Amino acid sequence: MANVDYGKSIMMNTKIPIEDVVMLLEKLESMGLIERVMGSALKNTKAKFKLSPEVHKHHTYYTLTRKGDIILRELQHKGIDAYVEIVKEKPEYARYLTLAKELNADHALTYAKLLHRPLETVIKEIEELVSLGLMEEKKQKIIKFGERKSKPKKETRTHHKYYGLSRTGELVVRKINGKN
């Protein structure tokens, strides 16, 4: 969890059904790994300039307890070896990670061309690596120079998703290459 979060946000980021997220949060709370943080928030997207009480939405926020933080750190420490095993089982993952290290960040089409694989397959596999936390979508949306010239209006420019290694991915590549 990213410091403090709530069920719907977790659901959207993990794509786990909300019922399962709520059940898991309750289980983690009963184990003493997370705790509730009281707070409420006004959703400005639907409540601009409205003062009536029905627009105030209350969320249950969670944060890691000390015990949860210690366990998470231990799992992260041991986790790299688990990621290495996953990558060893799927050699195509190793190719993506190695290429991502060389490219820094690039579009899925570049990966498809360099790996000689269909774009649909590449997108699916990159999304798998993103969900594993080994790759991430880079936040900057770069507009290629050629597109800039041919599409002068701002609203007609194409913004691409660029993918690169996450911090965990970097550690896995180092471990695979023997550079602990």
N, C-alpha and C positions, 0 to 999 in steps of 0.2 A: 504494500500500500504506500502511496506517496503521501507521507506525513499524515494528513487528515483527509478522509474521503468518505463517501456515502454509497449506499447500495446501488442506486441507479447509475452512478458514475462507474462503479466497478463493473456492473453489468455491461455497460456500453463499451468499456475498454477490453473486457475479457470475452465478451459475447456468450457469457453463461446466463441462462434464464434467471430472471429476478428472484423467483422462488428459491432457487438453489443458492443464489448469492446470500439472501436473507438467512437461509438455514445455516450456511457456512459461517456467516458473521456471528450468528448466535452461538454456534459451536465453539468458534475461536474465543468468543467472549467468556463462555462458561469454562474454558480451559485456562483463562487468565492471560491469553496472548494478546488480546486487544481490549480496549475499553472505550466506552462511549464518551464523546465530547459534546456537551450541550451547546446548542446554537441554533439559530434560525436565520433564514435568508429570504429576502424578497426577490422573486424571479422578475427581473426587469424586462425580460423579453416579452412577457405577456401582461405586465402590470405597469407599463409606463404611465406616469401621471395619475395613477389610481390610488386612492387611499383606503378603500374598503377592505375590511379584514379578510375577505375570502381570497384576496390575491396574495396574502402572505402564506408561503409554504414553509413548513417546518420539516427539516431533515434530521436524521440521526447520523451524526458524524462519528468516525472511529479513528483511533490512533493506536499505535503499538504500545504495549506496556513494556516495562524494562525486561521482563522475562521473554516477551515476544521479540524484542529487539536483539537480545542475546542469541536466541534460537535462529533468527533470520541471518544474523552475521555468521553463525556457524554453518548454516546451510549454504550461504553464498560462498564461504571459504571452500567447502567440500563440493559445491555445485559445479565448479569448473570441470572437475573430473567426470561428472555425470554428463555434462554437455559434450565433452570430448568423446565419450562413448556413443552418444547419439550421432555425432558427426562421423565417427568411424563406421557406424552401421549404415549410414547413407552417404556414400562417396560424393554424390552430386552436391550435398551441403558443403563439403570441404572445398569443392571447386568454386561455389558461390562465395564462400568466405575468403578464399585466397584472392579471387578476382576483386572482391569488395575492398580488400586491403590495398591492392594495386591501384584501383580506380578512385579511391577515397569516397566519392558519392557519384552515382550516375543513374540514368533512367533505365527502366526494365528492358527497353528495346536494345540498349547497349549490351546488357548481360546476355540477352537472347542471341544477338549477333556473334558475340565473342565465344559463347558456349555452344553455338550451332544447335539451338533448341527452339521449339515453337514459343512465340511470345506468351500464349495462354498458359503454357506449362511453366514458363519462367515466372510469370506473375503469381501463379498459385504457389510455387515453391518459395519465392521470396516472401510471400505473406506467411507461409509456414515458419520461415526463419524469423520473421518479425514477431510472430506470436510466441516463439520460443525465447525471444529476447536476444537473439544473436545478431540480427540486423535491425535497423530502424529507418524510418522515413526521416530524411534530413529536412529540417524546417524551412530552409531557404528554398524558394521556388524560383529557380533560375530560368530566365528566358534566353534562349539561344540567340546569338547575334543575327543569324540568317532570318529567323522568325521576326526579329525586331524590325528589320528593314522591310520585310514584306507585309507586316501587319502594324502600321503606324498607330492605329487607334488603340488606346489602352484596353478597352473592353473586348477587343478581338484577339488579343495576345493569348497564346496558349501557355498555361502554367503546368509544368510536369512534376510528377512525384519523383524525387531522387532518393535512392536507397544506398546506405553505407553500413559499415560495421557499427554495432553498439559497443559499449565498453566491455560487456561480457564477451561479445564476438571477438574483440581484439585479444582478450585474455585466452580464449580458446585457440585462436590462430597461433599465438605465441607458444602455448603448451604443445600443440600439434607439431610445430616446427622445432620443438626442443629448446625454446628460449624462455625458460621459467623466469 
